[in-house]
Amino acid sequence: MMKRQKRDRLERAHAQGFKAGVAGRSKELCPYQTQDEIRSEWLGGWRDAQEARSVGLYR
C-alpha cells in the first residue's frame, strides 16, 4: 500500500508540474523546493510541458 501512495503522490506532482508548464509559469514556482524526489517529478512534468509547447501542442 505504501508504494501505491508514494506513486500517486509522485504522479500528482508530475501532473501539477505539467499544468504549470503549459500555463507558462516559471519552474522556480515549484511548490516542492525541499522534497527532492517529489520536486524532480514536478520538474519532469514542467519539462514535458515545455517540450509539448515547443512542438506546438499548447500555446
mmCIF file of the N, C-alpha and C atoms, coordinates in Angstrom:
data_MODEL
# 
_entry.id   MODEL 
# 
loop_
_atom_site.group_PDB 
_atom_site.id 
_atom_site.type_symbol 
_atom_site.label_atom_id 
_atom_site.label_alt_id 
_atom_site.label_comp_id 
_atom_site.label_asym_id 
_atom_site.label_entity_id 
_atom_site.label_seq_id 
_atom_site.pdbx_PDB_ins_code 
_atom_site.Cartn_x 
_atom_site.Cartn_y 
_atom_site.Cartn_z 
_atom_site.occupancy 
_atom_site.B_iso_or_equiv 
_atom_site.pdbx_formal_charge 
_atom_site.auth_seq_id 
_atom_site.auth_comp_id 
_atom_site.auth_asym_id 
_atom_site.auth_atom_id 
_atom_site.pdbx_PDB_model_num 
ATOM 1   N N  . MET A 1 1  ? 0.827  -1.200 0.000   1.00 0.00 ? 1  MET A N  1 
ATOM 2   C CA . MET A 1 1  ? 0.000  0.000  0.000   1.00 0.00 ? 1  MET A CA 1 
ATOM 3   C C  . MET A 1 1  ? 0.868  1.259  0.000   1.00 0.00 ? 1  MET A C  1 
ATOM 4   N N  . MET A 1 2  ? 1.931  1.235  0.764   1.00 0.00 ? 2  MET A N  1 
ATOM 5   C CA . MET A 1 2  ? 2.813  2.398  0.844   1.00 0.00 ? 2  MET A CA 1 
ATOM 6   C C  . MET A 1 2  ? 3.336  2.794  -0.535  1.00 0.00 ? 2  MET A C  1 
ATOM 7   N N  . LYS A 1 3  ? 3.746  1.806  -1.314  1.00 0.00 ? 3  LYS A N  1 
ATOM 8   C CA . LYS A 1 3  ? 4.284  2.103  -2.635  1.00 0.00 ? 3  LYS A CA 1 
ATOM 9   C C  . LYS A 1 3  ? 3.261  2.822  -3.516  1.00 0.00 ? 3  LYS A C  1 
ATOM 10  N N  . ARG A 1 4  ? 2.023  2.378  -3.438  1.00 0.00 ? 4  ARG A N  1 
ATOM 11  C CA . ARG A 1 4  ? 0.971  2.986  -4.244  1.00 0.00 ? 4  ARG A CA 1 
ATOM 12  C C  . ARG A 1 4  ? 0.748  4.446  -3.851  1.00 0.00 ? 4  ARG A C  1 
ATOM 13  N N  . GLN A 1 5  ? 0.727  4.728  -2.546  1.00 0.00 ? 5  GLN A N  1 
ATOM 14  C CA . GLN A 1 5  ? 0.533  6.104  -2.082  1.00 0.00 ? 5  GLN A CA 1 
ATOM 15  C C  . GLN A 1 5  ? 1.667  6.987  -2.590  1.00 0.00 ? 5  GLN A C  1 
ATOM 16  N N  . LYS A 1 6  ? 2.875  6.460  -2.531  1.00 0.00 ? 6  LYS A N  1 
ATOM 17  C CA . LYS A 1 6  ? 4.034  7.227  -2.970  1.00 0.00 ? 6  LYS A CA 1 
ATOM 18  C C  . LYS A 1 6  ? 3.942  7.496  -4.468  1.00 0.00 ? 6  LYS A C  1 
ATOM 19  N N  . ARG A 1 7  ? 3.566  6.495  -5.247  1.00 0.00 ? 7  ARG A N  1 
ATOM 20  C CA . ARG A 1 7  ? 3.437  6.667  -6.686  1.00 0.00 ? 7  ARG A CA 1 
ATOM 21  C C  . ARG A 1 7  ? 2.360  7.703  -7.009  1.00 0.00 ? 7  ARG A C  1 
ATOM 22  N N  . ASP A 1 8  ? 1.223  7.607  -6.307  1.00 0.00 ? 8  ASP A N  1 
ATOM 23  C CA . ASP A 1 8  ? 0.138  8.561  -6.535  1.00 0.00 ? 8  ASP A CA 1 
ATOM 24  C C  . ASP A 1 8  ? 0.615  9.988  -6.279  1.00 0.00 ? 8  ASP A C  1 
ATOM 25  N N  . ARG A 1 9  ? 1.369  10.172 -5.198  1.00 0.00 ? 9  ARG A N  1 
ATOM 26  C CA . ARG A 1 9  ? 1.874  11.498 -4.855  1.00 0.00 ? 9  ARG A CA 1 
ATOM 27  C C  . ARG A 1 9  ? 2.825  12.005 -5.943  1.00 0.00 ? 9  ARG A C  1 
ATOM 28  N N  . LEU A 1 10 ? 3.680  11.111 -6.426  1.00 0.00 ? 10 LEU A N  1 
ATOM 29  C CA . LEU A 1 10 ? 4.626  11.498 -7.468  1.00 0.00 ? 10 LEU A CA 1 
ATOM 30  C C  . LEU A 1 10 ? 3.900  11.797 -8.777  1.00 0.00 ? 10 LEU A C  1 
ATOM 31  N N  . GLU A 1 11 ? 2.898  10.986 -9.099  1.00 0.00 ? 11 GLU A N  1 
ATOM 32  C CA . GLU A 1 11 ? 2.133  11.229 -10.326 1.00 0.00 ? 11 GLU A CA 1 
ATOM 33  C C  . GLU A 1 11 ? 1.394  12.559 -10.243 1.00 0.00 ? 11 GLU A C  1 
ATOM 34  N N  . ARG A 1 12 ? 0.862  12.864 -9.063  1.00 0.00 ? 12 ARG A N  1 
ATOM 35  C CA . ARG A 1 12 ? 0.151  14.122 -8.872  1.00 0.00 ? 12 ARG A CA 1 
ATOM 36  C C  . ARG A 1 12 ? 1.122  15.302 -9.037  1.00 0.00 ? 12 ARG A C  1 
ATOM 37  N N  . ALA A 1 13 ? 2.321  15.179 -8.484  1.00 0.00 ? 13 ALA A N  1 
ATOM 38  C CA . ALA A 1 13 ? 3.320  16.242 -8.613  1.00 0.00 ? 13 ALA A CA 1 
ATOM 39  C C  . ALA A 1 13 ? 3.686  16.442 -10.081 1.00 0.00 ? 13 ALA A C  1 
ATOM 40  N N  . HIS A 1 14 ? 3.845  15.345 -10.823 1.00 0.00 ? 14 HIS A N  1 
ATOM 41  C CA . HIS A 1 14 ? 4.173  15.426 -12.242 1.00 0.00 ? 14 HIS A CA 1 
ATOM 42  C C  . HIS A 1 14 ? 3.068  16.159 -13.001 1.00 0.00 ? 14 HIS A C  1 
ATOM 43  N N  . ALA A 1 15 ? 1.819  15.790 -12.704 1.00 0.00 ? 15 ALA A N  1 
ATOM 44  C CA . ALA A 1 15 ? 0.678  16.421 -13.371 1.00 0.00 ? 15 ALA A CA 1 
ATOM 45  C C  . ALA A 1 15 ? 0.601  17.912 -13.040 1.00 0.00 ? 15 ALA A C  1 
ATOM 46  N N  . GLN A 1 16 ? 0.866  18.260 -11.777 1.00 0.00 ? 16 GLN A N  1 
ATOM 47  C CA . GLN A 1 16 ? 0.851  19.673 -11.382 1.00 0.00 ? 16 GLN A CA 1 
ATOM 48  C C  . GLN A 1 16 ? 1.946  20.450 -12.101 1.00 0.00 ? 16 GLN A C  1 
ATOM 49  N N  . GLY A 1 17 ? 3.110  19.840 -12.213 1.00 0.00 ? 17 GLY A N  1 
ATOM 50  C CA . GLY A 1 17 ? 4.217  20.480 -12.927 1.00 0.00 ? 17 GLY A CA 1 
ATOM 51  C C  . GLY A 1 17 ? 3.882  20.678 -14.390 1.00 0.00 ? 17 GLY A C  1 
ATOM 52  N N  . PHE A 1 18 ? 3.233  19.683 -14.970 1.00 0.00 ? 18 PHE A N  1 
ATOM 53  C CA . PHE A 1 18 ? 2.841  19.776 -16.380 1.00 0.00 ? 18 PHE A CA 1 
ATOM 54  C C  . PHE A 1 18 ? 1.880  20.943 -16.579 1.00 0.00 ? 18 PHE A C  1 
ATOM 55  N N  . LYS A 1 19 ? 0.878  21.034 -15.691 1.00 0.00 ? 19 LYS A N  1 
ATOM 56  C CA . LYS A 1 19 ? -0.096 22.134 -15.791 1.00 0.00 ? 19 LYS A CA 1 
ATOM 57  C C  . LYS A 1 19 ? 0.587  23.485 -15.657 1.00 0.00 ? 19 LYS A C  1 
ATOM 58  N N  . ALA A 1 20 ? 1.516  23.582 -14.736 1.00 0.00 ? 20 ALA A N  1 
ATOM 59  C CA . ALA A 1 20 ? 2.233  24.845 -14.539 1.00 0.00 ? 20 ALA A CA 1 
ATOM 60  C C  . ALA A 1 20 ? 3.036  25.196 -15.789 1.00 0.00 ? 20 ALA A C  1 
ATOM 61  N N  . GLY A 1 21 ? 3.663  24.188 -16.385 1.00 0.00 ? 21 GLY A N  1 
ATOM 62  C CA . GLY A 1 21 ? 4.450  24.418 -17.600 1.00 0.00 ? 21 GLY A CA 1 
ATOM 63  C C  . GLY A 1 21 ? 3.590  24.852 -18.767 1.00 0.00 ? 21 GLY A C  1 
ATOM 64  N N  . VAL A 1 22 ? 2.441  24.210 -18.930 1.00 0.00 ? 22 VAL A N  1 
ATOM 65  C CA . VAL A 1 22 ? 1.524  24.556 -20.009 1.00 0.00 ? 22 VAL A CA 1 
ATOM 66  C C  . VAL A 1 22 ? 1.026  25.990 -19.821 1.00 0.00 ? 22 VAL A C  1 
ATOM 67  N N  . ALA A 1 23 ? 0.827  26.386 -18.561 1.00 0.00 ? 23 ALA A N  1 
ATOM 68  C CA . ALA A 1 23 ? 0.347  27.734 -18.252 1.00 0.00 ? 23 ALA A CA 1 
ATOM 69  C C  . ALA A 1 23 ? 1.458  28.777 -18.408 1.00 0.00 ? 23 ALA A C  1 
ATOM 70  N N  . GLY A 1 24 ? 2.682  28.299 -18.672 1.00 0.00 ? 24 GLY A N  1 
ATOM 71  C CA . GLY A 1 24 ? 3.790  29.228 -18.880 1.00 0.00 ? 24 GLY A CA 1 
ATOM 72  C C  . GLY A 1 24 ? 4.412  29.744 -17.596 1.00 0.00 ? 24 GLY A C  1 
ATOM 73  N N  . ARG A 1 25 ? 4.129  29.062 -16.480 1.00 0.00 ? 25 ARG A N  1 
ATOM 74  C CA . ARG A 1 25 ? 4.706  29.505 -15.209 1.00 0.00 ? 25 ARG A CA 1 
ATOM 75  C C  . ARG A 1 25 ? 6.161  29.080 -15.089 1.00 0.00 ? 25 ARG A C  1 
ATOM 76  N N  . SER A 1 26 ? 6.903  29.821 -14.286 1.00 0.00 ? 26 SER A N  1 
ATOM 77  C CA . SER A 1 26 ? 8.323  29.544 -14.085 1.00 0.00 ? 26 SER A CA 1 
ATOM 78  C C  . SER A 1 26 ? 8.530  28.275 -13.272 1.00 0.00 ? 26 SER A C  1 
ATOM 79  N N  . LYS A 1 27 ? 9.579  27.542 -13.597 1.00 0.00 ? 27 LYS A N  1 
ATOM 80  C CA . LYS A 1 27 ? 9.872  26.336 -12.813 1.00 0.00 ? 27 LYS A CA 1 
ATOM 81  C C  . LYS A 1 27 ? 10.308 26.705 -11.393 1.00 0.00 ? 27 LYS A C  1 
ATOM 82  N N  . GLU A 1 28 ? 10.673 27.956 -11.183 1.00 0.00 ? 28 GLU A N  1 
ATOM 83  C CA . GLU A 1 28 ? 11.052 28.408 -9.836  1.00 0.00 ? 28 GLU A CA 1 
ATOM 84  C C  . GLU A 1 28 ? 9.848  28.408 -8.901  1.00 0.00 ? 28 GLU A C  1 
ATOM 85  N N  . LEU A 1 29 ? 8.645  28.325 -9.457  1.00 0.00 ? 29 LEU A N  1 
ATOM 86  C CA . LEU A 1 29 ? 7.432  28.314 -8.633  1.00 0.00 ? 29 LEU A CA 1 
ATOM 87  C C  . LEU A 1 29 ? 7.072  26.913 -8.143  1.00 0.00 ? 29 LEU A C  1 
ATOM 88  N N  . CYS A 1 30 ? 7.939  25.960 -8.353  1.00 0.00 ? 30 CYS A N  1 
ATOM 89  C CA . CYS A 1 30 ? 7.691  24.600 -7.873  1.00 0.00 ? 30 CYS A CA 1 
ATOM 90  C C  . CYS A 1 30 ? 7.419  24.615 -6.373  1.00 0.00 ? 30 CYS A C  1 
ATOM 91  N N  . PRO A 1 31 ? 6.284  24.039 -5.947  1.00 0.00 ? 31 PRO A N  1 
ATOM 92  C CA . PRO A 1 31 ? 5.936  24.058 -4.525  1.00 0.00 ? 31 PRO A CA 1 
ATOM 93  C C  . PRO A 1 31 ? 6.736  23.068 -3.673  1.00 0.00 ? 31 PRO A C  1 
ATOM 94  N N  . TYR A 1 32 ? 7.550  22.247 -4.301  1.00 0.00 ? 32 TYR A N  1 
ATOM 95  C CA . TYR A 1 32 ? 8.272  21.207 -3.548  1.00 0.00 ? 32 TYR A CA 1 
ATOM 96  C C  . TYR A 1 32 ? 9.762  21.504 -3.451  1.00 0.00 ? 32 TYR A C  1 
ATOM 97  N N  . GLN A 1 33 ? 10.126 22.691 -3.022  1.00 0.00 ? 33 GLN A N  1 
ATOM 98  C CA . GLN A 1 33 ? 11.538 23.079 -3.000  1.00 0.00 ? 33 GLN A CA 1 
ATOM 99  C C  . GLN A 1 33 ? 12.406 22.207 -2.093  1.00 0.00 ? 33 GLN A C  1 
ATOM 100 N N  . THR A 1 34 ? 11.831 21.670 -1.026  1.00 0.00 ? 34 THR A N  1 
ATOM 101 C CA . THR A 1 34 ? 12.652 20.948 -0.053  1.00 0.00 ? 34 THR A CA 1 
ATOM 102 C C  . THR A 1 34 ? 12.567 19.435 -0.180  1.00 0.00 ? 34 THR A C  1 
ATOM 103 N N  . GLN A 1 35 ? 11.676 18.946 -1.050  1.00 0.00 ? 35 GLN A N  1 
ATOM 104 C CA . GLN A 1 35 ? 11.490 17.488 -1.175  1.00 0.00 ? 35 GLN A CA 1 
ATOM 105 C C  . GLN A 1 35 ? 12.016 17.037 -2.539  1.00 0.00 ? 35 GLN A C  1 
ATOM 106 N N  . ASP A 1 36 ? 13.261 16.595 -2.548  1.00 0.00 ? 36 ASP A N  1 
ATOM 107 C CA . ASP A 1 36 ? 13.948 16.327 -3.811  1.00 0.00 ? 36 ASP A CA 1 
ATOM 108 C C  . ASP A 1 36 ? 13.228 15.376 -4.753  1.00 0.00 ? 36 ASP A C  1 
ATOM 109 N N  . GLU A 1 37 ? 12.748 14.250 -4.239  1.00 0.00 ? 37 GLU A N  1 
ATOM 110 C CA . GLU A 1 37 ? 12.138 13.247 -5.117  1.00 0.00 ? 37 GLU A CA 1 
ATOM 111 C C  . GLU A 1 37 ? 10.866 13.794 -5.769  1.00 0.00 ? 37 GLU A C  1 
ATOM 112 N N  . ILE A 1 38 ? 10.021 14.434 -4.957  1.00 0.00 ? 38 ILE A N  1 
ATOM 113 C CA . ILE A 1 38 ? 8.771  14.978 -5.489  1.00 0.00 ? 38 ILE A CA 1 
ATOM 114 C C  . ILE A 1 38 ? 9.081  16.163 -6.407  1.00 0.00 ? 38 ILE A C  1 
ATOM 115 N N  . ARG A 1 39 ? 10.059 16.982 -6.011  1.00 0.00 ? 39 ARG A N  1 
ATOM 116 C CA . ARG A 1 39 ? 10.448 18.132 -6.818  1.00 0.00 ? 39 ARG A CA 1 
ATOM 117 C C  . ARG A 1 39 ? 10.916 17.686 -8.207  1.00 0.00 ? 39 ARG A C  1 
ATOM 118 N N  . SER A 1 40 ? 11.673 16.610 -8.262  1.00 0.00 ? 40 SER A N  1 
ATOM 119 C CA . SER A 1 40 ? 12.166 16.167 -9.571  1.00 0.00 ? 40 SER A CA 1 
ATOM 120 C C  . SER A 1 40 ? 11.017 15.661 -10.439 1.00 0.00 ? 40 SER A C  1 
ATOM 121 N N  . GLU A 1 41 ? 9.988  15.080 -9.834  1.00 0.00 ? 41 GLU A N  1 
ATOM 122 C CA . GLU A 1 41 ? 8.799  14.673 -10.601 1.00 0.00 ? 41 GLU A CA 1 
ATOM 123 C C  . GLU A 1 41 ? 8.074  15.905 -11.138 1.00 0.00 ? 41 GLU A C  1 
ATOM 124 N N  . TRP A 1 42 ? 7.909  16.913 -10.274 1.00 0.00 ? 42 TRP A N  1 
ATOM 125 C CA . TRP A 1 42 ? 7.225  18.150 -10.678 1.00 0.00 ? 42 TRP A CA 1 
ATOM 126 C C  . TRP A 1 42 ? 7.983  18.793 -11.843 1.00 0.00 ? 42 TRP A C  1 
ATOM 127 N N  . LEU A 1 43 ? 9.314  18.862 -11.693 1.00 0.00 ? 43 LEU A N  1 
ATOM 128 C CA . LEU A 1 43 ? 10.131 19.466 -12.749 1.00 0.00 ? 43 LEU A CA 1 
ATOM 129 C C  . LEU A 1 43 ? 10.074 18.639 -14.034 1.00 0.00 ? 43 LEU A C  1 
ATOM 130 N N  . GLY A 1 44 ? 9.964  17.327 -13.888 1.00 0.00 ? 44 GLY A N  1 
ATOM 131 C CA . GLY A 1 44 ? 9.822  16.470 -15.067 1.00 0.00 ? 44 GLY A CA 1 
ATOM 132 C C  . GLY A 1 44 ? 8.539  16.797 -15.818 1.00 0.00 ? 44 GLY A C  1 
ATOM 133 N N  . GLY A 1 45 ? 7.465  16.995 -15.079 1.00 0.00 ? 45 GLY A N  1 
ATOM 134 C CA . GLY A 1 45 ? 6.196  17.382 -15.697 1.00 0.00 ? 45 GLY A CA 1 
ATOM 135 C C  . GLY A 1 45 ? 6.309  18.741 -16.358 1.00 0.00 ? 45 GLY A C  1 
ATOM 136 N N  . TRP A 1 46 ? 6.985  19.667 -15.674 1.00 0.00 ? 46 TRP A N  1 
ATOM 137 C CA . TRP A 1 46 ? 7.183  21.020 -16.204 1.00 0.00 ? 46 TRP A CA 1 
ATOM 138 C C  . TRP A 1 46 ? 7.966  20.951 -17.526 1.00 0.00 ? 46 TRP A C  1 
ATOM 139 N N  . ARG A 1 47 ? 9.028  20.142 -17.534 1.00 0.00 ? 47 ARG A N  1 
ATOM 140 C CA . ARG A 1 47 ? 9.838  19.997 -18.761 1.00 0.00 ? 47 ARG A CA 1 
ATOM 141 C C  . ARG A 1 47 ? 9.041  19.356 -19.885 1.00 0.00 ? 47 ARG A C  1 
ATOM 142 N N  . ASP A 1 48 ? 8.226  18.348 -19.554 1.00 0.00 ? 48 ASP A N  1 
ATOM 143 C CA . ASP A 1 48 ? 7.382  17.719 -20.581 1.00 0.00 ? 48 ASP A CA 1 
ATOM 144 C C  . ASP A 1 48 ? 6.458  18.761 -21.207 1.00 0.00 ? 48 ASP A C  1 
ATOM 145 N N  . ALA A 1 49 ? 5.926  19.658 -20.374 1.00 0.00 ? 49 ALA A N  1 
ATOM 146 C CA . ALA A 1 49 ? 5.033  20.702 -20.881 1.00 0.00 ? 49 ALA A CA 1 
ATOM 147 C C  . ALA A 1 49 ? 5.798  21.674 -21.782 1.00 0.00 ? 49 ALA A C  1 
ATOM 148 N N  . GLN A 1 50 ? 7.025  22.018 -21.394 1.00 0.00 ? 50 GLN A N  1 
ATOM 149 C CA . GLN A 1 50 ? 7.830  22.920 -22.223 1.00 0.00 ? 50 GLN A CA 1 
ATOM 150 C C  . GLN A 1 50 ? 8.069  22.291 -23.596 1.00 0.00 ? 50 GLN A C  1 
ATOM 151 N N  . GLU A 1 51 ? 8.348  21.011 -23.584 1.00 0.00 ? 51 GLU A N  1 
ATOM 152 C CA . GLU A 1 51 ? 8.577  20.290 -24.837 1.00 0.00 ? 51 GLU A CA 1 
ATOM 153 C C  . GLU A 1 51 ? 7.309  20.285 -25.690 1.00 0.00 ? 51 GLU A C  1 
ATOM 154 N N  . ALA A 1 52 ? 6.165  20.017 -25.049 1.00 0.00 ? 52 ALA A N  1 
ATOM 155 C CA . ALA A 1 52 ? 4.890  19.989 -25.771 1.00 0.00 ? 52 ALA A CA 1 
ATOM 156 C C  . ALA A 1 52 ? 4.587  21.373 -26.358 1.00 0.00 ? 52 ALA A C  1 
ATOM 157 N N  . ARG A 1 53 ? 4.896  22.421 -25.613 1.00 0.00 ? 53 ARG A N  1 
ATOM 158 C CA . ARG A 1 53 ? 4.672  23.778 -26.110 1.00 0.00 ? 53 ARG A CA 1 
ATOM 159 C C  . ARG A 1 53 ? 5.608  24.060 -27.297 1.00 0.00 ? 53 ARG A C  1 
ATOM 160 N N  . SER A 1 54 ? 6.845  23.575 -27.208 1.00 0.00 ? 54 SER A N  1 
ATOM 161 C CA . SER A 1 54 ? 7.808  23.892 -28.262 1.00 0.00 ? 54 SER A CA 1 
ATOM 162 C C  . SER A 1 54 ? 7.464  23.218 -29.588 1.00 0.00 ? 54 SER A C  1 
ATOM 163 N N  . VAL A 1 55 ? 6.745  22.107 -29.528 1.00 0.00 ? 55 VAL A N  1 
ATOM 164 C CA . VAL A 1 55 ? 6.322  21.465 -30.789 1.00 0.00 ? 55 VAL A CA 1 
ATOM 165 C C  . VAL A 1 55 ? 4.916  21.883 -31.187 1.00 0.00 ? 55 VAL A C  1 
ATOM 166 N N  . GLY A 1 56 ? 4.361  22.841 -30.440 1.00 0.00 ? 56 GLY A N  1 
ATOM 167 C CA . GLY A 1 56 ? 3.086  23.428 -30.839 1.00 0.00 ? 56 GLY A CA 1 
ATOM 168 C C  . GLY A 1 56 ? 1.839  22.744 -30.326 1.00 0.00 ? 56 GLY A C  1 
ATOM 169 N N  . LEU A 1 57 ? 1.957  21.865 -29.331 1.00 0.00 ? 57 LEU A N  1 
ATOM 170 C CA . LEU A 1 57 ? 0.762  21.210 -28.807 1.00 0.00 ? 57 LEU A CA 1 
ATOM 171 C C  . LEU A 1 57 ? -0.061 22.168 -27.943 1.00 0.00 ? 57 LEU A C  1 
ATOM 172 N N  . TYR A 1 58 ? 0.617  23.128 -27.321 1.00 0.00 ? 58 TYR A N  1 
ATOM 173 C CA . TYR A 1 58 ? -0.067 24.108 -26.465 1.00 0.00 ? 58 TYR A CA 1 
ATOM 174 C C  . TYR A 1 58 ? 0.435  25.491 -26.819 1.00 0.00 ? 58 TYR A C  1 
ATOM 175 N N  . ARG A 1 59 ? -0.384 26.500 -26.527 1.00 0.00 ? 59 ARG A N  1 
ATOM 176 C CA . ARG A 1 59 ? 0.052  27.886 -26.747 1.00 0.00 ? 59 ARG A CA 1 
ATOM 177 C C  . ARG A 1 59 ? -0.031 28.660 -25.455 1.00 0.00 ? 59 ARG A C  1 
# 
